[in-house]
Protein backbone atom coordinates (compact mmCIF):
# COMPACT_ATOMS: atom_id res chain seq x y z
CA UNK A 1 0.00 0.00 0.00
CA UNK A 2 1.27 3.39 -0.90
CA UNK A 3 1.82 5.89 1.92
CA UNK A 4 1.57 3.31 4.78
CA UNK A 5 4.97 2.65 6.34
CA UNK A 6 5.97 -0.92 6.96
CA UNK A 7 6.56 -2.19 10.46
CA UNK A 8 9.99 -1.46 11.75
CA UNK A 9 10.57 1.31 9.26
CA UNK A 10 12.14 4.59 10.22
CA UNK A 11 8.86 6.46 9.50
CA UNK A 12 6.94 4.33 12.06
CA UNK A 13 9.64 4.88 14.67
CA UNK A 14 9.60 8.61 14.03
CA UNK A 15 5.80 8.82 14.19
CA UNK A 16 5.43 6.83 17.43
CA UNK A 17 6.27 9.66 19.85
CA UNK A 18 3.84 12.04 18.09
CA UNK A 19 1.03 9.47 18.15
CA UNK A 20 1.74 8.70 21.79
CA UNK A 21 1.64 12.40 22.66
CA UNK A 22 -1.66 12.82 20.81
CA UNK A 23 -3.19 9.86 22.63
CA UNK A 24 -2.01 11.24 25.98
CA UNK A 25 -3.47 14.66 25.12
CA UNK A 26 -6.84 13.07 24.33
CA UNK A 27 -6.79 11.01 27.54
CA UNK A 28 -5.86 14.10 29.59
CA UNK A 29 -8.66 16.16 28.04
CA UNK A 30 -11.22 13.44 28.78
CA UNK A 31 -10.06 13.00 32.38
CA UNK A 32 -10.10 16.75 33.01
CA UNK A 33 -13.47 17.36 31.34
CA UNK A 34 -16.48 18.35 33.46
CA UNK A 35 -18.35 15.32 32.14
CA UNK A 36 -15.73 12.96 33.56
CA UNK A 37 -15.70 14.86 36.86
CA UNK A 38 -19.49 14.65 37.06
CA UNK A 39 -19.45 10.93 36.34
CA UNK A 40 -16.82 10.37 39.02
CA UNK A 41 -18.80 12.44 41.51
CA UNK A 42 -21.99 10.62 40.50
CA UNK A 43 -20.37 7.29 41.38
CA UNK A 44 -19.31 8.66 44.76
CA UNK A 45 -22.90 9.80 45.42
CA UNK A 46 -24.25 6.39 44.42
CA UNK A 47 -21.81 4.77 46.84
CA UNK A 48 -23.03 7.11 49.63
CA UNK A 49 -26.68 6.31 48.82
CA UNK A 50 -25.95 2.59 48.90
CA UNK A 51 -23.96 2.97 52.11
CA UNK A 52 -26.88 4.68 53.88
CA UNK A 53 -29.63 2.62 52.20
CA UNK A 54 -30.01 -0.15 54.79
CA UNK A 55 -29.89 2.17 57.80
CA UNK A 56 -32.33 4.68 56.29
CA UNK A 57 -34.83 1.96 55.45
CA UNK A 58 -34.46 0.24 58.83
CA UNK A 59 -34.93 3.46 60.85
CA UNK A 60 -37.95 4.53 58.80
CA UNK A 61 -39.59 1.11 59.22
CA UNK A 62 -38.90 1.13 62.97
CA UNK A 63 -40.54 4.54 63.36
CA UNK A 64 -43.56 3.41 61.36
CA UNK A 65 -43.84 0.12 63.26
CA UNK A 66 -43.36 1.60 66.73
CA UNK A 67 -44.17 5.35 66.61
CA UNK A 68 -44.36 5.54 70.42
CA UNK A 69 -41.03 3.79 71.14
CA UNK A 70 -38.58 5.67 73.32
CA UNK A 71 -35.92 5.25 70.58
CA UNK A 72 -37.93 7.26 68.04
CA UNK A 73 -36.04 10.54 68.69
CA UNK A 74 -32.74 8.70 68.09
CA UNK A 75 -34.02 7.03 64.91
CA UNK A 76 -35.35 10.37 63.64
CA UNK A 77 -32.02 12.06 64.41
CA UNK A 78 -30.19 9.34 62.45
CA UNK A 79 -32.59 9.64 59.50
CA UNK A 80 -32.31 13.44 59.47
CA UNK A 81 -28.51 13.32 59.65
CA UNK A 82 -28.25 10.79 56.80
CA UNK A 83 -30.82 12.67 54.71
CA UNK A 84 -29.07 16.00 55.18
CA UNK A 85 -25.70 14.43 54.35
CA UNK A 86 -27.16 13.06 51.12
CA UNK A 87 -28.91 16.35 50.30
CA UNK A 88 -25.52 18.08 50.55
CA UNK A 89 -24.06 15.66 47.97
CA UNK A 90 -24.24 17.73 44.81
CA UNK A 91 -23.09 16.59 41.39
CA UNK A 92 -19.97 18.35 40.24
CA UNK A 93 -20.18 20.20 37.00
CA UNK A 94 -20.66 23.63 35.60
CA UNK A 95 -22.74 24.59 37.48
CA UNK A 96 -22.92 22.01 40.27
CA UNK A 97 -26.41 20.77 41.04
CA UNK A 98 -28.31 18.58 43.50
CA UNK A 99 -28.40 14.87 42.66
CA UNK A 100 -32.06 14.90 41.62
CA UNK A 101 -35.01 12.76 42.69
CA UNK A 102 -34.30 9.89 40.28
CA UNK A 103 -30.86 9.10 41.69
CA UNK A 104 -32.05 9.14 45.31
CA UNK A 105 -35.22 7.16 44.47
CA UNK A 106 -33.33 4.54 42.49
CA UNK A 107 -30.87 3.76 45.28
CA UNK A 108 -33.02 4.26 48.37
CA UNK A 109 -36.23 2.62 47.16
CA UNK A 110 -36.04 0.88 43.79
CA UNK A 111 -32.76 -0.96 44.34
CA UNK A 112 -33.78 -2.60 47.64
CA UNK A 113 -37.50 -3.08 46.92
CA UNK A 114 -38.46 -3.03 43.23
CA UNK A 115 -39.91 -6.20 41.80
CA UNK A 116 -40.16 -7.94 45.15
CA UNK A 117 -41.73 -5.34 47.44
CA UNK A 118 -43.63 -7.83 49.60
CA UNK A 119 -40.69 -10.17 50.08
CA UNK A 120 -38.17 -7.37 50.62
CA UNK A 121 -40.45 -5.67 53.15
CA UNK A 122 -41.05 -8.94 54.99
CA UNK A 123 -37.31 -9.57 55.29
CA UNK A 124 -36.67 -6.03 56.53
CA UNK A 125 -39.52 -6.22 59.03
CA UNK A 126 -38.17 -9.53 60.36
CA UNK A 127 -34.77 -7.90 60.71
CA UNK A 128 -36.07 -4.90 62.67
CA UNK A 129 -38.23 -7.16 64.87
CA UNK A 130 -35.18 -9.26 65.72
CA UNK A 131 -32.99 -6.21 66.27
CA UNK A 132 -35.51 -4.47 68.54
CA UNK A 133 -36.85 -7.69 70.11
CA UNK A 134 -40.46 -6.59 69.61
CA UNK A 135 -43.24 -7.80 67.40
CA UNK A 136 -44.90 -5.58 64.83
CA UNK A 137 -48.68 -5.40 65.14
CA UNK A 138 -49.40 -3.40 61.98
CA UNK A 139 -50.14 -5.07 58.67
CA UNK A 140 -47.27 -5.05 56.13
CA UNK A 141 -49.46 -3.34 53.51
CA UNK A 142 -50.17 -0.49 55.94
CA UNK A 143 -46.49 -0.17 56.81
CA UNK A 144 -45.54 -0.14 53.13
CA UNK A 145 -48.10 2.56 52.33
CA UNK A 146 -46.70 4.87 55.02
CA UNK A 147 -43.14 3.98 54.10
CA UNK A 148 -43.77 4.77 50.41
CA UNK A 149 -45.28 8.16 51.27
CA UNK A 150 -42.28 8.95 53.48
CA UNK A 151 -39.50 7.72 51.19
CA UNK A 152 -40.93 9.60 48.19
CA UNK A 153 -40.93 12.92 50.10
CA UNK A 154 -37.51 12.10 51.59
CA UNK A 155 -36.03 11.42 48.13
CA UNK A 156 -37.64 14.56 46.71
CA UNK A 157 -35.98 16.71 49.40
CA UNK A 158 -32.62 14.98 48.94
CA UNK A 159 -32.91 15.31 45.18
CA UNK A 160 -33.47 19.06 45.49
CA UNK A 161 -30.65 19.49 48.01
CA UNK A 162 -33.09 20.43 50.80
CA UNK A 163 -32.96 19.60 54.50
CA UNK A 164 -34.96 16.54 55.52
CA UNK A 165 -35.79 17.28 59.18
CA UNK A 166 -39.42 18.32 58.67
CA UNK A 167 -40.14 15.24 56.56
CA UNK A 168 -38.51 12.91 59.09
CA UNK A 169 -40.23 14.59 62.05
CA UNK A 170 -43.65 14.00 60.43
CA UNK A 171 -42.90 10.27 60.09
CA UNK A 172 -44.88 8.20 62.59
CA UNK A 173 -46.90 11.19 63.78
CA UNK A 174 -50.09 9.92 62.18
CA UNK A 175 -50.75 6.44 63.45
CA UNK A 176 -54.21 6.33 61.84
CA UNK A 177 -52.71 4.67 58.75
CA UNK A 178 -51.50 1.82 60.95
CA UNK A 179 -54.86 1.12 62.59
CA UNK A 180 -57.27 -1.41 61.12
CA UNK A 181 -60.27 0.08 59.31
CA UNK A 182 -62.63 -1.12 62.06
CA UNK A 183 -60.75 0.85 64.72
CA UNK A 184 -61.30 4.22 63.00
CA UNK A 185 -63.93 6.45 64.56
KANOR-V273218 format. One line per field, one symbol per residue. burial: b if it has 16 or more other ideal C-beta (glycine too) atoms within 10 Angstrom, else e. Layout:
BEGIN
burial->???
END
This chain:
BEGIN
burial->eeeeeeeeeeeeeeeeeeeeeeeeeeeeeeeeeeeebbeebbeebbebbeebbeebbbbbbbbbbbbeeeebeebbebbbebbbebbebebbeeeeebbbeebbbebbbeebbeeebeeebeebbeebeeeeeeebebeeeebbebbeebbbbbbbbbbebeebbebbeebbeeeeebeeeeeee
END
